[in-house]
Amino acid sequence: MLLTKITFFERFEHDILSGTKTITLRDETESHVIAGQTLPVSTFETDRWFCDIHIIDVVPILFSDLSDQHAKQENMSLSELRRVINEIYPGLEQLFQIQFCVVREK
Ligand SMILES: CC(=O)Nc1ccn([C@@H]2O[C@H](CO)[C@@H](O)[C@H]2O)c(=O)n1
């Protein structure tokens, strides 16, 4: 079943809107989006809509294969990215990289 919306933690809103965060790494349950889809984005905390994103692609990626390139696309250092993912998805190895661009803003 395709997702019809996606949420992000509020603390990433600025980076998403400024275009410095262009990927998100999710678990399998949150990976059901496809290239070409446009999705409304809201904050996880209060479900406040703040933009629409266009999905560029979705590819599987292992936690252990994360590189500086992924971190750069998250506007973080690699150690920061690994720590953030470990907090959200403790011990999870199989992730999915969703690449996106913002197409409409609040
Ligand atoms: C419930 C919900 O909203 N979940 C998530 C899950 C992930 N992320 C961000 O994606 C990147 C890799 O995981 C990091 O920047 C994360 O913080 C997010 O913002 N929100």
PDBQT file of the ligand as one rigid body, heavy atoms in Angstrom, charges set to zero:
ROOT
HETATM    1  C1  LIG A 201       7.918   9.318  12.523  1.00  0.00    +0.000 C 
HETATM    2  C2  LIG A 201       8.825  10.071  11.693  1.00  0.00    +0.000 C 
HETATM    3  O1  LIG A 201       8.513  11.182  11.346  1.00  0.00    +0.000 OA
HETATM    4  N1  LIG A 201      10.001   9.444  11.389  1.00  0.00    +0.000 N 
HETATM    5  C3  LIG A 201      11.127  10.023  10.892  1.00  0.00    +0.000 A 
HETATM    6  C4  LIG A 201      12.150   9.172  10.511  1.00  0.00    +0.000 A 
HETATM    7  C5  LIG A 201      13.299   9.704  10.037  1.00  0.00    +0.000 A 
HETATM    8  N2  LIG A 201      13.444  11.059   9.955  1.00  0.00    +0.000 N 
HETATM    9  C6  LIG A 201      14.708  11.614   9.469  1.00  0.00    +0.000 C 
HETATM   10  O2  LIG A 201      15.202  10.961   8.312  1.00  0.00    +0.000 OA
HETATM   11  C7  LIG A 201      16.631  10.828   8.396  1.00  0.00    +0.000 C 
HETATM   12  C8  LIG A 201      17.106   9.422   8.482  1.00  0.00    +0.000 C 
HETATM   13  O3  LIG A 201      16.348   8.642   9.296  1.00  0.00    +0.000 OA
HETATM   14  C9  LIG A 201      17.042  11.575   9.578  1.00  0.00    +0.000 C 
HETATM   15  O4  LIG A 201      17.268  12.889   9.190  1.00  0.00    +0.000 OA
HETATM   16  C10 LIG A 201      15.797  11.394  10.429  1.00  0.00    +0.000 C 
HETATM   17  O5  LIG A 201      15.721  12.215  11.464  1.00  0.00    +0.000 OA
HETATM   18  C11 LIG A 201      12.416  11.911  10.343  1.00  0.00    +0.000 A 
HETATM   19  O6  LIG A 201      12.531  13.141  10.271  1.00  0.00    +0.000 OA
HETATM   20  N3  LIG A 201      11.258  11.370  10.787  1.00  0.00    +0.000 NA
ENDROOT
TORSDOF 0
